[in-house]
Amino acid sequence: MKVIIVGGVAGGASCAARLRRLDEKAEILMVERGPYVSYANCGLPYHVGGVIQDESSLLVATEQMFRAIFGVEVRTNCEAIAIAPKKKTVDLRDVATGTVTTEAYDKLVLSPGAAPIRPPLPGIDLPGIFSVRTVPDARHIREWLHQHEAPRTGLDSYTGFQTVTRPQRAVVVGGGFIGLEMVENFAHLGLDVTLIEKLDQVMPPLDAEMARLVERYLVKHGVHLELKDGVAGFRQSADGSLEVLTAGGKSHAADVVVLAIGVRPETALAKAAGLEIGQRGGIRVDEHMRTSDPDILAVGDAVEVKDYVTGQWTLIPLAGPANRQGRIAADVIAGRDARYRGTQGTSICKIFEGEIGQTGASEKLLTILGSTDFEKVYVYQNSHAGYYPGAKMMAIKVLFRKTDGRLLGAQVLSEDGVAKRVDAFAMAIQMGATVYDLEEAELCYAPPFGSAKDPVNFAGMVAGNLLRGDMPIVHWDGIGSGLLLDVRNPAELEVESVPGAFHIPLPQLRSRLGELPRDREILVICRSAVRAYYATRILLQNGFTARNISGGMLARSHRAEA
Amino acid sequence: MKVIIVGGVAGGASCAARLRRLDEKAEILMVERGPYVSYANCGLPYHVGGVIQDESSLLVATEQMFRAIFGVEVRTNCEAIAIAPKKKTVDLRDVATGTVTTEAYDKLVLSPGAAPIRPPLPGIDLPGIFSVRTVPDARHIREWLHQHEAPRTGLDSYTGFQTVTRPQRAVVVGGGFIGLEMVENFAHLGLDVTLIEKLDQVMPPLDAEMARLVERYLVKHGVHLELKDGVAGFRQSADGSLEVLTAGGKSHAADVVVLAIGVRPETALAKAAGLEIGQRGGIRVDEHMRTSDPDILAVGDAVEVKDYVTGQWTLIPLAGPANRQGRIAADVIAGRDARYRGTQGTSICKIFEGEIGQTGASEKLLTILGSTDFEKVYVYQNSHAGYYPGAKMMAIKVLFRKTDGRLLGAQVLSEDGVAKRVDAFAMAIQMGATVYDLEEAELCYAPPFGSAKDPVNFAGMVAGNLLRGDMPIVHWDGIGSGLLLDVRNPAELEVESVPGAFHIPLPQLRSRLGELPRDREILVICRSAVRAYYATRILLQNGFTARNISGGMLARSHRAEA
């Protein structure tokens, strides 16, 4: 059996290695258009930022390793340019020489990845405008930064010499994972960074009100944030630097520009071969990673996958799923009944000291799909026991089905402990857990790591209280004509109060019930909705109609900026 | 309805607060023998160590808060001394005055906790010997350390004054969670610390070979570790300091001693009331937290719980379960059908920079229970992408059922990212996941947080490969007469080799198969069992009989010291 694998990173490389372990005799040829196989493209922003100094450390497995250990023939700088599915051949072009050879296959695996989107804007090919997808991309940015060090205006205070510095102004276009990582890394290098995002939020997998927290955080860290403004073009200034022109008519000066406006599945080869392309523009595969031609499989960023939570076709270009798909494709080729269960979109991003993670469906997505059988809660808890140093406020949004409590998605932001919680939520979603299971989850607790009631438990309890009818809630955007009742302490109101809210501090509530109306709904406010929950319970049991305003003032602040 | 809650920490406090939320009208009286309710006893070691400076920050909720917010009558320094189940009364003694009053109840909740074990050894009541269970305990240790600062032998180099320093020698007796946390905190204060443990390992929930890693780590951090030696008594030296005498005949000088040899459920009150006590010595309760008297419930460290994995009765004194049990007891009293699902023993401990976590059953426990339907794998992986700074080696042991792959337990040690993995394993166990589910888990990945194949995935893959028959394994303690084949590089063998092992570096294996015997089993060795897996696959597919030595050299080193 001869297997050709097109694309030698993530999915392709995983497939090759796994296939060899399952089939010592198969002839395996892996071709890669670029100069490297199995490199760590997730590390590229950190290499640009100098956090990862050594380029070679990004090469997870080398060509030589594939040959020596896996007996896989590897051709780098070799592009697959055409497939003849009936003849079962693929044409391969040597990128350096242009020589084309034709290779026959028994099974073909496509792992071509996705290409950075580069819209045909005026000036887009000006020097100094980069994407961050390959090792050479990162190298080019580093070289550019090195070559364009500008003289500093002053003298070095210690040596007295005129010193040089790096370019001072970076513009990052696109506020997704790569964009945010590039923002952090440019800032780490001391650049003044502007982030331009066409949408009204950064981090598209998050819901907008959670993204507000990220945006506020970026601004706090000195990033110039330009939302709701797309790039219209680029221009070279008289001094040789760049100008980024926006649709809104602004101009941002830049010494370096990175385009991180997303990726598009590399489907040209598949399309030309007549393989089915899905409605989202990726190669369509079945659960065995087989394309519409059963002898051609496809994996990684180029394929559409089933969203594990919603069951919809989607494009989720992430390394973990690509690796698993490669492994499954190898299993299938080796005759095993392996199936891909779909992708649930678990992801995390570091931005300065902040950690932003999510898994499962967002409210935005559920709404687009027309789902109404869901509810959400916001939870604000310490990342670990508040009395142990270093605890950070953690913001969690959890989405779940109203009818049965099934967990649908979670978004978590903090400067500490996000991965621990997202992984618990991710495993819960994978296993079909409900919010009641979250209440009972037995997670790591010691003061440096969590709390006896972990934020994950807390999220489950808030959701469970809601579903059991113990705590009716309302969200800030759904407040109608109810009486707003603020149960915080007077000192807290001095910092920030809600216009029109009636004020009874929680400890006085039982003795002042007579001041509250019985013919009007009472909507209860506190800082994080915990005391408001206590108050809501008191009111409900005393015959009032009351709801807790979910997430309290903490949720209000990031909603208000939406 | 009048509810009396005996014990105002963790379980008792949770119960009181939850019950008030469910029942605004119930009369709730919470009595606590000590001076504080709802204090953070998990923080006590860190308060002794000065990491948590302010004692008041350990008071999670005060007596006043319970009164004002929850309308709960609280009596501190008030001990329940007798229950009359038929009359449904409890006798309460004011600790200060000795006055006894009798209170009637409709429902009684016992949350008396557990008491530190203090064996009747000679000299155990000498000053300077402490337990760490209450806020006053921690305060007494701090005061003792402060009062017993000894004059330094030299002069302060800056001021020229004779300076004082803290006591220099601490002995901690008992190597469980509290013992290890006290070791760290004494070391943090600059004390020279000796840890004495009667058993042959520290950290009893871990299997011995995993505890070896902790022990090695303690020694590396300058801790004097004395295993397999119990304390026989204590003596005061001529200079006023203490001597800790061991069963093995040793004497350890100490300026301060902490006993952390475990806790015993506080069952005297329950026993005297005729309530059923379980075979493990805790109060027996049903899944609704009801004792043998249906009007008396019990929660927390004093009760026996069902082990969620094994189904056996057990004592697991942890804060998270105590809180959940308190909540469930409140639900049950309020007439709800709440059930406790059992405890799976999820726990974590920080020791210096190390993190030690576990969940579910250990091999030791499964063996004691006579189970044979389980297998184990050892996995050594980076805590996050190796190319991103700060990645640490992570050691994982996973236990699972042979018949169906059901996950039974996990033990994780590293200096980074342990909680993230233990929580994923914990949620997996809760939801009945198999090792195949771990293979497919979609967990947080970005270079600072994980790897595209997370160590949790990796553990699942290793276990899955084993169960599918793709990778027969043998453990170091099960090696018989097979040929040991070391497939590491020559440079690695120079650092540490295995006596009698035949050596073929992995890249040469395919071309040197002729050198290997076909009539003898081949047991393959590498550093972490990854390359040995590749080699085992090559050998098996070429007709050899081969097994991978689980965990490789990394597993050997800590086994060897066992």
Interface residues (C-beta under 8 A of the other chain):
Chain A: A10 R20 R21 L22 D23 E24 K25 A40 C42 G43 Y46 V51 I52 S57 L58 V60 A68 I69 F70 G71 F177 E181 Y308 L318 A319 G320 P321 A322 N323 R324 R341 T343 Q344 G345 T346 S347 I348 C349 K350 E355 G357 T359 A385 G386 Y387 Y388 P389 G417 V418 A419 K420 R421 V422 D423 A424 A426 M427 A428 Q430 M431 G432 A433 D437 E439 E440 A441 E442 L443 C444 Y445 A446 P447 P448 F449 G450 A452 K453 D454 V456 N457 D470 L506 P507 R510 R531 Y533 Y534 R537 I538 Q541 N542
Chain B: A10 R20 R21 L22 D23 E24 K25 A40 C42 G43 Y46 V51 I52 S57 L58 V60 A68 I69 F70 G71 F177 E181 Y308 L318 A319 G320 P321 A322 N323 R324 R341 T343 Q344 G345 T346 S347 I348 C349 K350 E355 G357 T359 A385 G386 Y387 Y388 P389 G417 V418 A419 K420 R421 V422 D423 A424 A426 M427 A428 Q430 M431 G432 A433 D437 E439 E440 A441 E442 L443 C444 Y445 A446 P447 P448 F449 G450 A452 K453 D454 V456 N457 D470 L506 P507 R510 R531 Y533 Y534 R537 I538 Q541 N542
